[in-house]
Amino acid sequence: MNRAVAAVLAVVVVLASAGLGIGAWLLARDAAPDQLQISAYTRGQLTRVGPFLYCNVLNLDDCQTPQAQGQLVVDERNPVQLSVPEQIGAAPWRLMQVYQDPANTTITSFRPNSRLAVTIPTVDPHRGRMTGFTVQLLTLVVDQNGELHEAPHAEWSVRTDWAS
């Protein structure tokens, strides 16, 4: 009788494990990529933010625009520590740092699987104070002239406010 009970328990455990695995797969399969969040930390503050904009990578006219925006209070001494999830880091992405004069925006591009974290100084000696930054996921598109360009299909945004 003990072998029969053990066999039945083993079958129940295998079926339950398979059911949980299939359930987890179904939940993950339906999870929208717009649930991805970036995180930024400085001066004891952490902000996690979902996308400002998220477009279908195959149709850049099909977009969701939740317009989420993070906020951090910054100062000149403490840089911002930016972290992106593996799903962003596994793709080509870029960091845009915006300064008091938006013409002074800097863009840094990252190759797939090269970086998940970046230290961002809040002041640039030539550009001044940073007013915010944006993370963009990139895709290649062909324009009307047949030329190949990078275009963002997703964007996360953090505004910086300056401590008094």
Secondary structure by P-SEA (a helix, b strand, c coil): caaaaaaaaaaaaaaaaaaaaaaaaaaaaacccccbbbbbbcccbbbbbcccccccccccccccccbbbbbbbccccbbbbbbbcaaaaaccbbbbbbccccccbbbbbbccccccbbbbbccccccccccbbbbbbbbbbbccccbbbbbbcbbbbbbbbbcc
